[in-house]
Each structure stands twice: as structure tokens, then as C-alpha cells.
Amino acid sequence: MMWKLCRSSSAHAWLLSTCFRAQVTCFRLVLFMVVLVNLLLPAECRDPPCKPGFSRVGRWCFSVHTDPASRNQSLAVCQQTGGSMVVLDSAEKEQALTSYITENDLLSMTDQRLELYKDLEVLMNGDDEMEKFCEDYLKFGTQSKTYRHFINNKIPIGSAPEERANLTTPPGFKVALSSIPGAGMGAWTEIPLSKFTVLGSYEGLVRPDINEKDPYSWVVGKLKGNGSYVIDALPLDCSNWLRYVNAPRNFREENAQAVPCAGLVFYMTIKEVPPGSELLVWYGDNYGLHLNVSRVHPEHDLNATVVFRINVIHIRDSLGEELVFEDGTPLVYENWLEDASYTVVDKSFGLLLSYDLRRDRWKWLPERNYSYFTGREGLYLPFVCEDRESEIPDG
């Protein structure tokens, strides 16, 4: 049999003569040539091919989608192409993927994130303005030349005590049914308001006991920093019209903020507010939980890094220790950002692979609920699929 094999190759006369003399030597030479040719062939010729749309990267087949998509869309696209989202189960696999991304110049920032950063600037500017306002108020009070102040309307003599809050509404504003279902009455402006207009100070019953679940209360630090107290606007005969300012459901609705200063709480606009708008202030994370609203800006987590969505993680136990990928595969390798200052509350969340250009490192981030800023669909991000059926086993 070996003799026939050697006879079939007329181009190798020297190999033929060798076969006649020693068939064992012939077998070894032919085997060496087969191995050598196999090593010299491109990887795509000797390895099992990836499915259409996927690229061979070492032992794995990846498909990097730079067109941003929501979490649900990412999952659907990976399934439609015959793959799934990436299961990063080793540092070697993560290194192969991240090298492929950087070498092929696939790093970019999405338009949505650039737009959302403008919202973050509004919040940051509002925070900066708080300190400036308080310094101005301590010097000039409501007679400031920098800030426009609205003060309570005078209450007619003989008015019913329970009408006090409504009757304090300044000219140009009104108390009417809120645009938010189930919120009751709301505070509206009938005139245009410029950014950083002071709507007034929040009034109510002052008491020492603190209950953060009170819907009409602000906890205020005492003027000299010695303890705190509560301004409770629930009693109508002690409060003013600002008690009717409701909480927004999203950042598009939010147009004012609470500013603590000199033992008081002022309401100040953070945007230009057109006439016919309801005034809406964020009342803090605790109140947000009461409304089932999470006010987390994406850049609080992403911090201007380049991000890819790679999978969805599910928490299977109450302690948050048993984590699995979307297909049920348990996490055997993890690369979480070590200095993250938050926890994930949702039982399922997107897994983000984040590249920090300043530190030149890749880390994992959990994708939290950013719908207050993004809308219901959440973040639109580039994402990565893989063809696991074409993966070459290790070794």
C-alpha cells in the first residue's frame, strides 16, 4: 500500500527510491510533509469555518456590531445570525476579543451617549450654581441682582387656613391638576422662566423628628451645622404653593431643583421653562424608590469609557453570588471594575465590556437602569456576538 502511494507521485523520484528501500522511512517523511503543509496553511483553511458574518479570532468566532442597539435588540441580532452573545469564560478569550477590537479600530463613542452627556452637564451646572446662589443669598437675600426671586403672594385677611398654600401662589403661576397621572394637583408656570430663576423657599411645619418617607418633607441642616430638622408641608395651613411641585418621571420633565441654603430649601429652575409648563423637582433617591423611578445617569457608571455590550447576567440567589450568563452558563471568570461604588439591584442586567483609554485597560461593568435619561429602551450600544458552535476546543 505504501509502495502505491509513493508511485503516485512522479514528481518526487527521490522519494520513490527511498520508499523501495525503507517503507518505514517513507511513511515518516510523508507524515512530516502533511504536518508541515498543514502548519503553513492559513488558519481559515485548516480550522472549521465560522458561520457567515463571524470572523475567526484564535479559537473563537466573533462578530462585532458597531451599529448601536438596545439590550433586547442585541440579543435578537445575535440569535438571528445563528450565534449568541459572548460568554467570556477566560482571560485568554477576553484578550483575543479586545485585541481584535483595538487592532481593527472598532472603538467609538455613540451619538446617544454624546447627547446624554448634555443632560449630565445640566445637572452638573445646577450643582455648581447651588453654591453660588447660597453665597449670593447670604449677602443680599431676595434683593439679589444676580437671581430673580419670586415671593409668596399676600394672603387675603379672613381666608380659610386650609387655603393658605394655594393662596400663596405668586402672579404668573397657578395650582392645577398635574400632568402626571395620580399625582393630584401640580404647580404650573404661565410665564417664561429663565435658567436659575428662584421660585421661592419651601414652607411647612418645622419639627425635629425625621422620617425620610414623608412625601411632603425636606430634611434640612441647621444654619450653624448643629444637627438637622424637617420642613413638613403636609399641613395646608403651614405650607406654601411649592408643596404642589411634583416629581418628574424622566429628565425631559425635570426643570427645577431643590437648593438647601441658610437652613431653608429653595426651588430653582435648571432649564429655560416655557409658559404652560408644570414645575417638577427631583426629590431624591428614596422618593424615587417610592415611585419606582431610578435617576442614574449612564456616565456615572461608564465615565466616558468606550463600551460594548457582551451579554446579559442573571442573579439566581438572594445574596447576588450565583451569577449566570443569558444561556445559563455560570461565570467562571470575572473582570469587574474594582473601584465601582455601587451595587446592582436588578435581578438581570447587561454585561458591559469597558475600555478606559487613559488607563489602557478593559473592565466589566453592570448595565443599570438608565431609563430616566434614555427612555424605556435604555442605552444603545455596540455589541458582540459569537458563534460558539465553531469554537475550537482548547488543546
VEXDREN-2710 file (C-alpha; in Angstrom, 1 decimal):
% VEXDREN-2710
k/r/px/py/pz
1/MET/0.0/0.0/0.0
2/MET/2.8/2.4/0.9
3/TRP/4.5/1.4/-2.4
4/LYS/1.5/2.5/-4.4
5/LEU/1.2/5.8/-2.5
6/CYS/4.8/6.6/-3.4
7/ARG/4.4/5.5/-7.1
8/SER/1.5/8.0/-7.5
9/SER/3.9/11.0/-7.0
10/SER/6.0/11.1/-10.2
11/ALA/7.4/14.5/-9.2
12/HIS/9.3/13.1/-6.3
13/ALA/11.7/10.5/-7.8
14/TRP/14.0/10.6/-4.8
15/LEU/11.1/9.8/-2.5
16/LEU/10.1/6.8/-4.7
17/SER/13.6/5.3/-4.4
18/THR/13.5/5.9/-0.7
19/CYS/10.2/4.0/-0.4
20/PHE/11.6/1.0/-2.2
21/ARG/14.4/0.8/0.3
22/ALA/12.6/1.5/3.5
23/GLN/8.8/1.9/3.7
24/VAL/9.0/2.9/7.3
25/THR/11.2/5.9/6.4
26/CYS/8.8/6.8/3.6
27/PHE/5.9/6.9/6.0
28/ARG/7.7/9.2/8.3
29/LEU/8.6/11.6/5.5
30/VAL/5.1/11.8/4.1
31/LEU/3.7/12.4/7.6
32/PHE/6.2/15.2/8.2
33/MET/5.2/16.8/4.9
34/VAL/1.5/16.6/5.7
35/VAL/2.1/18.2/9.1
36/LEU/4.3/20.9/7.5
37/VAL/1.8/21.8/4.8
38/ASN/-1.0/22.0/7.5
39/LEU/1.1/24.4/9.6
40/LEU/1.8/26.6/6.6
41/LEU/-1.9/26.9/5.5
42/PRO/-3.8/29.9/6.7
43/ALA/-5.9/29.3/9.8
44/GLU/-9.2/29.6/7.9
45/CYS/-8.1/26.7/5.7
46/ARG/-7.2/24.3/8.5
47/ASP/-9.7/25.3/11.2
48/PRO/-13.5/24.8/11.0
49/PRO/-15.1/27.8/9.3
50/CYS/-17.1/30.3/11.2
51/LYS/-20.7/31.0/10.3
52/PRO/-21.3/33.8/7.8
53/GLY/-20.9/37.2/9.5
54/PHE/-18.4/35.9/12.1
55/SER/-14.6/36.2/12.0
56/ARG/-12.1/33.7/13.2
57/VAL/-10.1/35.1/16.2
58/GLY/-7.8/32.5/17.6
59/ARG/-10.0/29.6/18.8
60/TRP/-13.2/31.7/18.6
61/CYS/-15.6/33.2/16.1
62/PHE/-16.7/36.8/16.9
63/SER/-19.0/39.3/15.2
64/VAL/-18.5/42.9/16.4
65/HIS/-21.5/45.1/15.7
66/THR/-20.6/48.8/15.7
67/ASP/-24.2/49.9/14.9
68/PRO/-25.6/50.6/18.4
69/ALA/-28.6/48.6/19.6
70/SER/-30.7/48.2/22.8
71/ARG/-30.2/45.2/25.1
72/ASN/-33.2/43.3/23.6
73/GLN/-32.1/44.2/20.1
74/SER/-28.6/42.9/20.8
75/LEU/-29.9/39.6/21.9
76/ALA/-32.2/39.3/18.9
77/VAL/-29.5/40.1/16.3
78/CYS/-27.1/37.5/17.8
79/GLN/-29.8/34.9/17.6
80/GLN/-30.8/35.8/14.1
81/THR/-27.2/35.4/12.8
82/GLY/-27.0/31.9/14.3
83/GLY/-25.0/32.9/17.3
84/SER/-25.3/34.2/20.8
85/MET/-23.9/37.0/22.9
86/VAL/-20.3/36.4/24.1
87/VAL/-19.6/34.2/27.0
88/LEU/-16.2/35.4/28.4
89/ASP/-15.1/32.4/30.4
90/SER/-11.3/33.0/30.4
91/ALA/-8.8/35.8/30.3
92/GLU/-7.4/34.3/27.1
93/LYS/-10.7/34.7/25.3
94/GLU/-11.2/38.3/26.6
95/GLN/-7.7/39.2/25.4
96/ALA/-8.4/37.7/22.0
97/LEU/-11.6/39.8/21.7
98/THR/-10.2/43.1/23.0
99/SER/-7.1/42.8/20.8
100/TYR/-9.3/42.2/17.8
101/ILE/-11.4/45.3/18.6
102/THR/-8.4/47.6/19.0
103/GLU/-6.4/46.2/16.1
104/ASN/-9.4/46.7/13.8
105/ASP/-10.1/50.3/15.1
106/LEU/-13.6/49.5/16.3
107/LEU/-13.5/51.8/19.3
108/SER/-16.1/54.7/19.1
109/MET/-18.5/56.7/21.2
110/THR/-22.2/56.5/20.3
111/ASP/-24.2/59.6/19.3
112/GLN/-26.7/58.8/22.0
113/ARG/-24.1/58.9/24.8
114/LEU/-22.8/62.3/23.4
115/GLU/-26.4/63.6/23.6
116/LEU/-26.9/62.2/27.1
117/TYR/-23.8/63.9/28.2
118/LYS/-25.6/67.2/27.6
119/ASP/-28.1/66.2/30.3
120/LEU/-25.3/65.4/32.7
121/GLU/-23.9/68.9/32.1
122/VAL/-27.3/70.4/33.0
123/LEU/-27.1/68.6/36.3
124/MET/-23.5/69.5/37.0
125/ASN/-24.2/73.1/36.2
126/GLY/-27.1/73.0/38.6
127/ASP/-24.9/71.6/41.3
128/ASP/-22.3/74.3/40.7
129/GLU/-25.0/77.0/40.8
130/MET/-26.2/75.9/44.3
131/GLU/-23.0/77.2/45.9
132/LYS/-23.0/80.4/44.0
133/PHE/-26.6/81.1/44.8
134/CYS/-26.2/80.4/48.5
135/GLU/-23.3/82.8/48.7
136/ASP/-25.4/85.4/47.0
137/TYR/-28.4/84.8/49.2
138/LEU/-26.4/85.2/52.4
139/LYS/-25.2/88.6/51.2
140/PHE/-28.3/90.0/49.5
141/GLY/-31.3/87.8/50.4
142/THR/-34.2/88.2/47.9
143/GLN/-32.8/91.6/46.7
144/SER/-30.1/89.9/44.6
145/LYS/-29.2/91.5/41.3
146/THR/-28.0/88.1/40.0
147/TYR/-31.0/85.9/40.7
148/ARG/-34.6/86.6/40.1
149/HIS/-36.7/85.8/43.1
150/PHE/-40.4/85.1/43.3
151/ILE/-42.0/85.5/46.8
152/ASN/-45.3/84.3/48.2
153/ASN/-48.5/86.2/47.2
154/LYS/-50.1/88.0/50.1
155/ILE/-52.9/86.1/51.7
156/PRO/-56.2/88.0/52.0
157/ILE/-57.4/88.6/55.5
158/GLY/-60.1/86.2/56.6
159/SER/-59.0/83.4/54.3
160/ALA/-59.6/79.8/55.4
161/PRO/-56.4/78.3/56.9
162/GLU/-56.6/75.3/54.6
163/GLU/-56.5/77.7/51.6
164/ARG/-53.1/79.2/52.7
165/ALA/-50.9/77.0/50.5
166/ASN/-52.9/77.7/47.3
167/LEU/-53.3/81.4/48.0
168/THR/-49.5/82.0/48.3
169/THR/-49.1/81.3/44.6
170/PRO/-47.3/84.3/43.0
171/PRO/-48.8/86.0/39.9
172/GLY/-47.7/84.2/36.8
173/PHE/-48.1/80.8/38.4
174/LYS/-51.1/78.5/39.2
175/VAL/-52.0/75.4/41.0
176/ALA/-53.9/73.0/38.7
177/LEU/-54.3/69.3/38.0
178/SER/-50.9/67.7/37.5
179/SER/-49.9/66.2/34.1
180/ILE/-48.7/63.1/35.9
181/PRO/-51.4/60.6/36.4
182/GLY/-52.3/60.0/40.1
183/ALA/-50.2/62.9/41.3
184/GLY/-53.2/65.2/42.2
185/MET/-52.6/68.9/41.9
186/GLY/-49.4/70.4/40.4
187/ALA/-47.7/73.8/40.2
188/TRP/-47.6/75.4/36.8
189/THR/-46.0/78.5/35.3
190/GLU/-47.9/80.8/33.0
191/ILE/-44.9/82.9/32.1
192/PRO/-41.5/82.0/30.6
193/LEU/-38.8/81.4/33.2
194/SER/-35.0/81.7/32.5
195/LYS/-32.5/79.2/33.9
196/PHE/-31.7/79.6/37.6
197/THR/-34.8/81.5/38.5
198/VAL/-35.6/81.2/42.2
199/LEU/-39.2/80.1/42.7
200/GLY/-39.2/80.7/46.4
201/SER/-38.5/78.9/49.6
202/TYR/-40.3/75.7/50.7
203/GLU/-42.5/76.3/53.7
204/GLY/-44.1/74.0/56.2
205/LEU/-44.3/72.8/59.7
206/VAL/-40.9/72.7/61.3
207/ARG/-40.3/69.6/63.5
208/PRO/-37.3/67.8/64.9
209/ASP/-38.3/64.2/64.1
210/ILE/-37.0/62.8/60.8
211/ASN/-38.9/60.4/58.6
212/GLU/-37.5/60.3/55.1
213/LYS/-40.7/58.6/53.8
214/ASP/-42.8/61.7/54.4
215/PRO/-43.9/62.7/50.9
216/TYR/-44.0/66.5/51.7
217/SER/-40.9/66.8/53.8
218/TRP/-37.4/68.0/53.4
219/VAL/-34.6/67.3/55.9
220/VAL/-32.6/70.5/56.4
221/GLY/-29.3/71.1/58.1
222/LYS/-29.4/73.7/60.8
223/LEU/-27.7/77.1/59.9
224/LYS/-24.7/76.5/62.1
225/GLY/-24.4/72.9/61.2
226/ASN/-25.5/71.5/64.5
227/GLY/-28.0/68.8/63.6
228/SER/-31.0/68.9/61.3
229/TYR/-34.8/69.3/61.3
230/VAL/-37.7/68.7/59.0
231/ILE/-39.8/71.1/57.0
232/ASP/-43.1/69.3/56.6
233/ALA/-45.5/70.8/54.0
234/LEU/-48.3/68.3/54.6
235/PRO/-50.4/70.7/56.7
236/LEU/-52.1/73.1/54.3
237/ASP/-52.3/75.9/56.9
238/CYS/-48.5/76.0/57.3
239/SER/-47.2/75.4/53.8
240/ASN/-47.0/77.4/50.6
241/TRP/-47.6/76.8/46.9
242/LEU/-44.3/74.9/46.4
243/ARG/-45.8/71.9/48.1
244/TYR/-47.7/71.2/44.9
245/VAL/-44.5/70.8/42.9
246/ASN/-44.4/67.1/41.9
247/ALA/-41.6/64.8/41.0
248/PRO/-40.7/64.1/37.3
249/ARG/-40.8/60.7/35.7
250/ASN/-37.8/61.4/33.4
251/PHE/-35.2/64.0/32.8
252/ARG/-37.1/65.6/30.0
253/GLU/-39.8/66.6/32.5
254/GLU/-37.3/67.7/35.2
255/ASN/-36.9/71.5/35.1
256/ALA/-36.1/72.6/38.7
257/GLN/-34.0/71.6/41.7
258/ALA/-34.1/71.9/45.4
259/VAL/-31.3/74.2/46.8
260/PRO/-30.6/74.0/50.6
261/CYS/-29.2/77.3/52.0
262/ALA/-29.2/79.1/55.3
263/GLY/-31.4/76.5/56.9
264/LEU/-34.0/76.8/54.2
265/VAL/-34.8/74.9/50.9
266/PHE/-35.3/77.0/47.8
267/TYR/-36.6/75.8/44.4
268/MET/-34.7/77.0/41.4
269/THR/-35.1/76.2/37.7
270/ILE/-32.3/74.4/35.9
271/LYS/-33.5/75.0/32.4
272/GLU/-35.4/77.6/30.5
273/VAL/-39.1/76.8/31.2
274/PRO/-41.7/77.9/28.6
275/PRO/-45.1/79.1/29.7
276/GLY/-47.7/76.4/30.2
277/SER/-45.2/74.0/31.8
278/GLU/-45.6/72.1/35.0
279/LEU/-42.8/72.6/37.5
280/LEU/-41.1/69.4/38.5
281/VAL/-38.3/68.7/41.0
282/TRP/-36.4/65.5/41.8
283/TYR/-37.0/64.7/45.4
284/GLY/-34.1/62.3/46.0
285/ASP/-33.4/58.6/45.5
286/ASN/-35.5/57.5/48.4
287/TYR/-38.6/59.2/47.0
288/GLY/-37.6/57.7/43.6
289/LEU/-37.8/54.2/45.0
290/HIS/-41.3/55.1/46.2
291/LEU/-42.2/56.0/42.7
292/ASN/-40.2/53.1/41.2
293/VAL/-38.0/55.6/39.3
294/SER/-34.2/55.3/39.2
295/ARG/-32.3/58.5/38.4
296/VAL/-28.9/57.1/37.4
297/HIS/-27.1/58.8/34.5
298/PRO/-25.1/56.4/32.3
299/GLU/-21.9/58.3/32.6
300/HIS/-22.0/57.9/36.4
301/ASP/-21.0/54.3/35.6
302/LEU/-19.4/54.5/32.2
303/ASN/-17.2/57.5/33.0
304/ALA/-16.5/58.4/29.3
305/THR/-15.1/54.9/28.6
306/VAL/-15.7/53.0/25.3
307/VAL/-18.3/50.3/26.0
308/PHE/-19.5/47.1/24.3
309/ARG/-22.5/45.1/25.4
310/ILE/-21.4/41.5/25.5
311/ASN/-24.1/39.5/27.4
312/VAL/-26.8/39.6/30.0
313/ILE/-26.2/38.4/33.6
314/HIS/-28.9/36.9/35.8
315/ILE/-28.7/36.7/39.6
316/ARG/-30.0/33.4/40.8
317/ASP/-29.7/33.8/44.5
318/SER/-30.7/36.4/47.1
319/LEU/-27.1/37.2/48.0
320/GLY/-26.1/38.1/44.5
321/GLU/-23.3/35.5/44.5
322/GLU/-24.7/33.0/41.9
323/LEU/-24.3/34.7/38.5
324/VAL/-25.0/33.1/35.1
325/PHE/-25.0/34.3/31.5
326/GLU/-28.1/34.6/29.4
327/ASP/-27.8/30.9/28.3
328/GLY/-27.4/29.7/31.9
329/THR/-23.6/29.3/31.7
330/PRO/-22.1/30.1/35.2
331/LEU/-19.4/32.7/35.5
332/VAL/-16.1/31.0/35.9
333/TYR/-14.0/34.1/35.0
334/GLU/-14.7/37.7/36.1
335/ASN/-13.1/41.0/35.5
336/TRP/-15.3/43.6/37.3
337/LEU/-14.2/47.2/37.8
338/GLU/-12.6/47.0/41.2
339/ASP/-13.4/50.6/42.4
340/ALA/-17.1/50.6/41.4
341/SER/-19.0/52.5/44.1
342/TYR/-22.5/51.0/43.6
343/THR/-24.4/47.7/43.6
344/VAL/-26.8/46.3/41.1
345/VAL/-30.3/45.9/42.3
346/ASP/-32.0/44.3/39.2
347/LYS/-32.1/40.6/39.0
348/SER/-30.9/40.7/35.4
349/PHE/-28.6/43.3/33.9
350/GLY/-26.5/43.8/30.8
351/LEU/-22.8/43.0/31.0
352/LEU/-20.7/45.7/29.5
353/LEU/-17.0/45.5/28.4
354/SER/-15.5/48.9/29.0
355/TYR/-12.2/50.2/27.7
356/ASP/-10.5/53.1/29.6
357/LEU/-8.3/54.9/27.2
358/ARG/-6.5/56.8/29.9
359/ARG/-5.5/53.6/31.8
360/ASP/-5.4/51.4/28.7
361/ARG/-7.4/48.6/30.4
362/TRP/-10.6/46.6/29.8
363/LYS/-13.0/46.0/32.7
364/TRP/-16.5/44.7/33.2
365/LEU/-19.4/47.0/34.2
366/PRO/-23.0/46.1/35.1
367/GLU/-25.6/47.9/32.9
368/ARG/-28.0/49.6/35.3
369/ASN/-31.4/51.1/34.7
370/TYR/-30.8/54.4/32.9
371/SER/-34.3/54.8/31.6
372/TYR/-34.8/58.1/33.4
373/PHE/-32.4/59.6/30.9
374/THR/-32.6/57.2/28.0
375/GLY/-36.2/56.2/27.8
376/ARG/-37.6/52.7/28.1
377/GLU/-35.3/51.1/25.5
378/GLY/-32.2/52.0/27.6
379/LEU/-28.8/52.5/26.2
380/TYR/-28.0/51.9/22.6
381/LEU/-24.5/50.4/22.4
382/PRO/-22.2/48.4/20.1
383/PHE/-22.3/44.8/20.9
384/VAL/-20.5/41.5/20.3
385/CYS/-21.9/38.1/19.2
386/GLU/-20.1/34.8/18.9
387/ASP/-20.5/31.5/17.1
388/ARG/-19.9/29.0/19.9
389/GLU/-20.5/26.0/17.6
390/SER/-17.4/26.8/15.7
391/GLU/-15.1/27.3/18.7
392/ILE/-12.0/25.2/18.6
393/PRO/-11.6/23.1/21.8
394/ASP/-8.6/24.0/23.9
395/GLY/-5.7/21.7/23.2
END
